[in-house]
Amino acid sequence: MSRVSAFALSALAAALLPSSALAATTLLKLGQLDTEISPASAGAAEFLATGHTDAFVYEAGTLPHIDTSPAMPGYLAIDSAQCGGRGCARVLSVRFDLPAPLANQPLNLLYSRYGSELDTVRIDGVAVAHLSGDESSNNLAAVGLSGLSAGTHTLTIQYNDSANASGHWIDFVRIVAP
């Protein structure tokens, strides 16, 4: 597991993230990459769920799966007091099925969000990264995933109530193969 600081999606970030990562084969896509939008809530407008839940599970089914307006929370926060009437959860899980093993093929999770709070990313219950970002910009992180067998897997993003402890917006979640 690594601690990764998501970087602002800017010219510097574009230089650090190979263009092939964004142009790769998309296996899972939830939401849309909006880059710099103000206010940040506009970047999560495509997420359709309402109300607060402690843990939300999005069922993606068999990959590939593309949903640019998913019925899931677009805001991660500890409790309903931080949600302000928007759809939010403390833990967001995405369950998906791989039709074939990808043991020898590296995958990348691309996760774009707004806010400086700390998230823990897990695949099948194993922490693979701790992510934080910059409060004033869109933050894009790339996390390597490898060795996934055929079958059902769960990607989990857990909000950890750090930094300014107010929650943060999700921009998009993608899993890509080179």
C-alpha positions as YAML, in Angstrom:
chain: A
units: angstrom
residues:
- id: 1
  name: MET
  ca: [0.00, 0.00, 0.00]
- id: 2
  name: SER
  ca: [1.16, 3.51, -0.68]
- id: 3
  name: ARG
  ca: [0.19, 6.97, 0.37]
- id: 4
  name: VAL
  ca: [-0.48, 8.99, -2.73]
- id: 5
  name: SER
  ca: [-1.14, 12.69, -2.84]
- id: 6
  name: ALA
  ca: [-3.48, 13.37, -5.73]
- id: 7
  name: PHE
  ca: [-2.22, 16.19, -7.84]
- id: 8
  name: ALA
  ca: [-4.09, 19.13, -9.32]
- id: 9
  name: LEU
  ca: [-5.25, 18.49, -12.88]
- id: 10
  name: SER
  ca: [-3.17, 21.15, -14.58]
- id: 11
  name: ALA
  ca: [-0.36, 21.39, -17.10]
- id: 12
  name: LEU
  ca: [1.98, 19.92, -14.46]
- id: 13
  name: ALA
  ca: [-0.40, 17.05, -13.73]
- id: 14
  name: ALA
  ca: [-0.89, 16.36, -17.42]
- id: 15
  name: ALA
  ca: [2.89, 16.13, -17.79]
- id: 16
  name: LEU
  ca: [3.13, 13.71, -14.85]
- id: 17
  name: LEU
  ca: [0.28, 11.45, -15.97]
- id: 18
  name: PRO
  ca: [1.02, 9.78, -19.31]
- id: 19
  name: SER
  ca: [-1.59, 10.67, -21.90]
- id: 20
  name: SER
  ca: [-1.90, 6.93, -22.51]
- id: 21
  name: ALA
  ca: [-3.54, 6.59, -19.07]
- id: 22
  name: LEU
  ca: [-6.50, 8.73, -20.16]
- id: 23
  name: ALA
  ca: [-6.54, 7.23, -23.67]
- id: 24
  name: ALA
  ca: [-6.34, 3.61, -22.46]
- id: 25
  name: THR
  ca: [-9.10, 1.04, -22.80]
- id: 26
  name: THR
  ca: [-11.81, 1.93, -20.32]
- id: 27
  name: LEU
  ca: [-13.16, -1.03, -18.36]
- id: 28
  name: LEU
  ca: [-15.17, 1.00, -15.83]
- id: 29
  name: LYS
  ca: [-16.24, 4.63, -16.01]
- id: 30
  name: LEU
  ca: [-18.49, 6.39, -13.50]
- id: 31
  name: GLY
  ca: [-19.07, 10.11, -14.01]
- id: 32
  name: GLN
  ca: [-17.25, 12.47, -16.33]
- id: 33
  name: LEU
  ca: [-13.87, 14.19, -16.17]
- id: 34
  name: ASP
  ca: [-14.68, 17.86, -15.70]
- id: 35
  name: THR
  ca: [-11.19, 19.25, -14.86]
- id: 36
  name: GLU
  ca: [-11.43, 22.69, -13.29]
- id: 37
  name: ILE
  ca: [-15.04, 23.68, -12.62]
- id: 38
  name: SER
  ca: [-16.26, 26.26, -10.18]
- id: 39
  name: PRO
  ca: [-18.05, 25.66, -7.95]
- id: 40
  name: ALA
  ca: [-16.74, 22.13, -7.36]
- id: 41
  name: SER
  ca: [-20.31, 20.85, -6.92]
- id: 42
  name: ALA
  ca: [-20.85, 21.39, -10.66]
- id: 43
  name: GLY
  ca: [-18.16, 18.77, -11.33]
- id: 44
  name: ALA
  ca: [-20.29, 16.15, -9.55]
- id: 45
  name: ALA
  ca: [-23.65, 17.16, -11.01]
- id: 46
  name: GLU
  ca: [-23.95, 13.89, -12.97]
- id: 47
  name: PHE
  ca: [-24.17, 11.76, -9.80]
- id: 48
  name: LEU
  ca: [-27.86, 11.17, -9.21]
- id: 49
  name: ALA
  ca: [-28.27, 9.67, -5.71]
- id: 50
  name: THR
  ca: [-29.83, 11.75, -2.93]
- id: 51
  name: GLY
  ca: [-29.69, 11.55, 0.86]
- id: 52
  name: HIS
  ca: [-26.94, 10.23, 3.13]
- id: 53
  name: THR
  ca: [-25.93, 6.64, 3.71]
- id: 54
  name: ASP
  ca: [-22.94, 5.36, 5.64]
- id: 55
  name: ALA
  ca: [-22.04, 2.83, 2.94]
- id: 56
  name: PHE
  ca: [-23.27, 2.81, -0.65]
- id: 57
  name: VAL
  ca: [-22.70, -0.07, -3.08]
- id: 58
  name: TYR
  ca: [-22.88, 0.59, -6.82]
- id: 59
  name: GLU
  ca: [-23.45, -2.60, -8.84]
- id: 60
  name: ALA
  ca: [-21.55, -2.22, -12.13]
- id: 61
  name: GLY
  ca: [-22.02, -5.80, -13.33]
- id: 62
  name: THR
  ca: [-19.72, -7.30, -15.94]
- id: 63
  name: LEU
  ca: [-17.00, -5.05, -17.34]
- id: 64
  name: PRO
  ca: [-16.78, -3.06, -19.48]
- id: 65
  name: HIS
  ca: [-19.30, -0.72, -17.81]
- id: 66
  name: ILE
  ca: [-19.74, 2.96, -18.73]
- id: 67
  name: ASP
  ca: [-22.18, 5.16, -16.80]
- id: 68
  name: THR
  ca: [-21.71, 8.91, -17.18]
- id: 69
  name: SER
  ca: [-24.70, 9.68, -14.90]
- id: 70
  name: PRO
  ca: [-24.52, 6.98, -12.23]
- id: 71
  name: ALA
  ca: [-27.22, 6.65, -9.56]
- id: 72
  name: MET
  ca: [-24.68, 6.91, -6.73]
- id: 73
  name: PRO
  ca: [-23.52, 9.62, -4.32]
- id: 74
  name: GLY
  ca: [-21.22, 12.29, -5.72]
- id: 75
  name: TYR
  ca: [-20.03, 13.47, -2.31]
- id: 76
  name: LEU
  ca: [-18.08, 11.65, 0.42]
- id: 77
  name: ALA
  ca: [-18.60, 12.76, 4.03]
- id: 78
  name: ILE
  ca: [-18.78, 11.35, 7.56]
- id: 79
  name: ASP
  ca: [-22.42, 12.13, 8.31]
- id: 80
  name: SER
  ca: [-25.57, 13.78, 6.99]
- id: 81
  name: ALA
  ca: [-24.69, 17.10, 8.67]
- id: 82
  name: GLN
  ca: [-21.87, 17.50, 6.13]
- id: 83
  name: CYS
  ca: [-24.05, 16.57, 3.14]
- id: 84
  name: GLY
  ca: [-26.14, 19.70, 2.83]
- id: 85
  name: GLY
  ca: [-29.01, 17.84, 1.15]
- id: 86
  name: ARG
  ca: [-26.86, 16.27, -1.55]
- id: 87
  name: GLY
  ca: [-26.35, 12.55, -2.11]
- id: 88
  name: CYS
  ca: [-23.42, 11.42, -0.01]
- id: 89
  name: ALA
  ca: [-21.82, 8.45, 1.69]
- id: 90
  name: ARG
  ca: [-18.86, 7.80, 3.97]
- id: 91
  name: VAL
  ca: [-17.92, 4.65, 2.07]
- id: 92
  name: LEU
  ca: [-18.49, 4.16, -1.66]
- id: 93
  name: SER
  ca: [-18.06, 0.63, -3.03]
- id: 94
  name: VAL
  ca: [-18.23, -0.39, -6.67]
- id: 95
  name: ARG
  ca: [-18.82, -4.09, -7.27]
- id: 96
  name: PHE
  ca: [-17.85, -5.40, -10.71]
- id: 97
  name: ASP
  ca: [-17.26, -8.69, -12.51]
- id: 98
  name: LEU
  ca: [-14.22, -9.44, -14.64]
- id: 99
  name: PRO
  ca: [-15.09, -11.99, -17.33]
- id: 100
  name: ALA
  ca: [-11.45, -13.11, -17.65]
- id: 101
  name: PRO
  ca: [-8.39, -12.94, -15.37]
- id: 102
  name: LEU
  ca: [-6.09, -9.96, -15.73]
- id: 103
  name: ALA
  ca: [-3.24, -11.46, -13.73]
- id: 104
  name: ASN
  ca: [-0.59, -10.40, -16.25]
- id: 105
  name: GLN
  ca: [-2.18, -7.14, -17.32]
- id: 106
  name: PRO
  ca: [-1.72, -4.05, -15.17]
- id: 107
  name: LEU
  ca: [-4.76, -1.89, -14.59]
- id: 108
  name: ASN
  ca: [-4.96, 1.68, -13.35]
- id: 109
  name: LEU
  ca: [-7.63, 3.26, -11.20]
- id: 110
  name: LEU
  ca: [-8.06, 6.90, -12.21]
- id: 111
  name: TYR
  ca: [-9.88, 8.85, -9.50]
- id: 112
  name: SER
  ca: [-10.69, 12.52, -9.87]
- id: 113
  name: ARG
  ca: [-12.08, 14.54, -6.96]
- id: 114
  name: TYR
  ca: [-12.17, 17.94, -5.31]
- id: 115
  name: GLY
  ca: [-10.91, 18.49, -1.76]
- id: 116
  name: SER
  ca: [-7.98, 17.83, 0.54]
- id: 117
  name: GLU
  ca: [-9.52, 15.17, 2.79]
- id: 118
  name: LEU
  ca: [-7.94, 11.72, 3.04]
- id: 119
  name: ASP
  ca: [-9.51, 8.70, 1.31]
- id: 120
  name: THR
  ca: [-8.49, 5.06, 1.63]
- id: 121
  name: VAL
  ca: [-8.81, 3.03, -1.58]
- id: 122
  name: ARG
  ca: [-9.27, -0.74, -1.31]
- id: 123
  name: ILE
  ca: [-9.64, -3.53, -3.81]
- id: 124
  name: ASP
  ca: [-11.32, -6.64, -2.42]
- id: 125
  name: GLY
  ca: [-10.81, -5.34, 1.13]
- id: 126
  name: VAL
  ca: [-7.05, -4.74, 0.77]
- id: 127
  name: ALA
  ca: [-5.87, -1.13, 1.07]
- id: 128
  name: VAL
  ca: [-3.94, -0.12, -2.05]
- id: 129
  name: ALA
  ca: [-3.61, 3.64, -1.46]
- id: 130
  name: HIS
  ca: [-4.34, 6.57, 0.82]
- id: 131
  name: LEU
  ca: [-5.21, 9.63, -1.28]
- id: 132
  name: SER
  ca: [-5.40, 13.29, -0.41]
- id: 133
  name: GLY
  ca: [-5.46, 16.36, -2.59]
- id: 134
  name: ASP
  ca: [-5.55, 20.12, -2.82]
- id: 135
  name: GLU
  ca: [-8.63, 21.89, -1.47]
- id: 136
  name: SER
  ca: [-8.72, 24.48, -4.26]
- id: 137
  name: SER
  ca: [-8.50, 22.26, -7.37]
- id: 138
  name: ASN
  ca: [-9.56, 19.13, -9.13]
- id: 139
  name: ASN
  ca: [-7.24, 16.32, -8.04]
- id: 140
  name: LEU
  ca: [-6.47, 13.33, -10.22]
- id: 141
  name: ALA
  ca: [-4.81, 10.22, -8.85]
- id: 142
  name: ALA
  ca: [-3.66, 7.11, -10.69]
- id: 143
  name: VAL
  ca: [-3.38, 3.94, -8.60]
- id: 144
  name: GLY
  ca: [-1.95, 0.72, -10.05]
- id: 145
  name: LEU
  ca: [-4.07, -2.41, -9.69]
- id: 146
  name: SER
  ca: [-2.69, -5.80, -10.66]
- id: 147
  name: GLY
  ca: [-3.31, -9.50, -10.41]
- id: 148
  name: LEU
  ca: [-7.11, -9.46, -10.60]
- id: 149
  name: SER
  ca: [-8.63, -12.87, -11.26]
- id: 150
  name: ALA
  ca: [-11.84, -13.54, -13.17]
- id: 151
  name: GLY
  ca: [-14.90, -13.05, -10.99]
- id: 152
  name: THR
  ca: [-16.44, -10.46, -8.69]
- id: 153
  name: HIS
  ca: [-14.32, -7.66, -7.21]
- id: 154
  name: THR
  ca: [-15.08, -4.65, -5.03]
- id: 155
  name: LEU
  ca: [-13.40, -1.27, -5.32]
- id: 156
  name: THR
  ca: [-13.96, 0.75, -2.13]
- id: 157
  name: ILE
  ca: [-13.27, 4.44, -1.50]
- id: 158
  name: GLN
  ca: [-13.59, 5.41, 2.16]
- id: 159
  name: TYR
  ca: [-13.66, 9.01, 3.38]
- id: 160
  name: ASN
  ca: [-11.45, 9.41, 6.47]
- id: 161
  name: ASP
  ca: [-12.53, 12.81, 7.88]
- id: 162
  name: SER
  ca: [-9.21, 14.63, 7.64]
- id: 163
  name: ALA
  ca: [-7.97, 18.07, 6.54]
- id: 164
  name: ASN
  ca: [-10.92, 20.49, 6.84]
- id: 165
  name: ALA
  ca: [-13.33, 17.60, 7.63]
- id: 166
  name: SER
  ca: [-16.15, 18.90, 5.47]
- id: 167
  name: GLY
  ca: [-16.38, 16.12, 2.89]
- id: 168
  name: HIS
  ca: [-15.48, 16.32, -0.79]
- id: 169
  name: TRP
  ca: [-16.93, 16.00, -4.30]
- id: 170
  name: ILE
  ca: [-16.24, 13.08, -6.65]
- id: 171
  name: ASP
  ca: [-15.57, 14.00, -10.29]
- id: 172
  name: PHE
  ca: [-15.11, 10.53, -11.84]
- id: 173
  name: VAL
  ca: [-13.89, 6.99, -11.22]
- id: 174
  name: ARG
  ca: [-12.30, 4.92, -14.01]
- id: 175
  name: ILE
  ca: [-10.48, 1.62, -14.29]
- id: 176
  name: VAL
  ca: [-8.39, 1.41, -17.46]
- id: 177
  name: ALA
  ca: [-6.12, -1.12, -19.12]
- id: 178
  name: PRO
  ca: [-3.13, 0.04, -21.19]
...
